[in-house]
Amino acid sequence: MNEEICGKCSREDRKRMGYLCDKIKVEDGLPVRCIHSQSVLKLKILKYYLEIFSVAMRNKFENMYFVDLFSGPGLCYDRDNKEFYPGSPLIAMGLKYQFSKYIFVDLDANTSQILQKRCFNGPEDNSKQVTYLNLDANSNIGEILSHLKLKRSISVFFIDPNGLDIEFDVIKKLSESDSIDLIINFSIFDLKRNEHIYRDDNSKADKFFGLPDWRNEESRDWLRLYKRQLGRLGFAGVEGNNERHITVKTPTGASIYHLIYASKKELGLQFWRSAKNKFSGPSIDFVDQIRKK
Ligand SMILES: C[S@@+](CC[C@H](N)C(=O)[O-])C[C@H]1O[C@@H](n2cnc3c(N)ncnc32)[C@H](O)[C@@H]1O
């Protein structure tokens, strides 16, 4: 790897490139997703949750699905610590107890192709049931669901956009099934930074919350509002308001995103709490903690 080259991109450059970097040398020769060390927490929690979930749920259902609505290219590079981490698709495919089917959705054609090539080249071979969809997850949720047989199945949907890009109508559609569990990245950074735009003539935050009422709430209550919205859809397995949530922060302490869990069943929430507790304690900074594990 050429460390001289890494680190030269500005935040704007990285955004323009869709966070894909082709300067870092990777064995498979494909671009990676450039991340900061804070986001490693998300990947570790996801991995641990999926491990517990897949052990407990294997053999209990005819089908066990993993759907990644914002999949990315499959491999991440932590530019702060100069380390590689599998992205969410490769984490899910690398589990000991496999899902019966994987659906990877990405709006960006290049990213979707990179993921497909990476999975084909790598140890995660194509003998697995994998479908790659180069689609907008918001406007094609019906088509995405048509790849699953939801009866007698259980599914994990990982929803990890860059900003407030998941529309509540999608969550509503997913809530029609009692067997879909969700892990949602709520980009509080996007909302706070662009609040003035979203308050005016832009409907992005309205679509995210599924209603315009967020404007009447204090920013500290936006997470509560979102969880209330999930409750209205019948998601009983959502963390309580007094419970500690996973909030990924910058080194200076600014919140970037919350990871929200939602399931129709209490059991799923227990798995989530186990994953959360493994990587957090009441007085421990998440980022420091993750570096020690
Ligand atoms: C934060 S990244 C996902 C990272 C991935 N979960 C991982 O662990 O590496 C978000 C991805 O969503 C894609 N994307 C953005 N808008 C989308 C949309 N409306 N539908 C589907 N994918 C989208 C982007 O191209 C990007 O690859």
The ligand as a Tripos MOL2 file, in Angstrom:
@<TRIPOS>MOLECULE
LIG
   27    29     1     0     0
SMALL
NO_CHARGES

@<TRIPOS>ATOM
      1 C1        -22.5300    4.1850    3.5270 C.3       1 LIG1
      2 S1        -22.3890    3.3500    2.0010 S.3       1 LIG1
      3 C2        -22.6910    1.6800    2.4620 C.3       1 LIG1
      4 C3        -21.5480    1.0520    3.1750 C.3       1 LIG1
      5 C4        -21.7060   -0.4180    3.4180 C.3       1 LIG1
      6 N1        -22.8380   -0.7070    4.2630 N.3       1 LIG1
      7 C5        -20.4500   -0.9760    4.0240 C.2       1 LIG1
      8 O1        -20.4880   -1.5470    5.1250 O.co2     1 LIG1
      9 O2        -19.4050   -0.8690    3.3840 O.co2     1 LIG1
     10 C6        -23.8280    3.8090    1.1500 C.3       1 LIG1
     11 C7        -23.9960    3.2300   -0.2460 C.3       1 LIG1
     12 O3        -25.3410    3.4950   -0.6530 O.3       1 LIG1
     13 C8        -25.3660    3.7550   -2.0470 C.3       1 LIG1
     14 N2        -26.6190    4.4950   -2.3020 N.ar      1 LIG1
     15 C9        -26.8500    5.8320   -2.1770 C.ar      1 LIG1
     16 N3        -28.1470    6.1040   -2.4140 N.ar      1 LIG1
     17 C10       -28.7560    4.9160   -2.6630 C.ar      1 LIG1
     18 C11       -30.1000    4.5420   -2.9360 C.ar      1 LIG1
     19 N4        -31.0750    5.4510   -3.0110 N.pl3     1 LIG1
     20 N5        -30.3770    3.2350   -3.1180 N.ar      1 LIG1
     21 C12       -29.3960    2.2970   -3.0410 C.ar      1 LIG1
     22 N6        -28.1010    2.5940   -2.7960 N.ar      1 LIG1
     23 C13       -27.7890    3.8860   -2.5900 C.ar      1 LIG1
     24 C14       -24.0790    4.4880   -2.3180 C.3       1 LIG1
     25 O4        -23.6910    4.3140   -3.6710 O.3       1 LIG1
     26 C15       -23.1070    3.8120   -1.3160 C.3       1 LIG1
     27 O5        -22.3950    2.7850   -1.9480 O.3       1 LIG1
@<TRIPOS>BOND
     1     1     2 1
     2     2     3 1
     3     2    10 1
     4     3     4 1
     5     4     5 1
     6     5     6 1
     7     5     7 1
     8     7     8 2
     9     7     9 1
    10    10    11 1
    11    11    12 1
    12    11    26 1
    13    12    13 1
    14    13    14 1
    15    13    24 1
    16    14    15 ar
    17    14    23 ar
    18    15    16 ar
    19    16    17 ar
    20    17    18 ar
    21    17    23 ar
    22    18    19 1
    23    18    20 ar
    24    20    21 ar
    25    21    22 ar
    26    22    23 ar
    27    24    25 1
    28    24    26 1
    29    26    27 1
@<TRIPOS>SUBSTRUCTURE
     1 LIG1         1 GROUP 0 **** ****
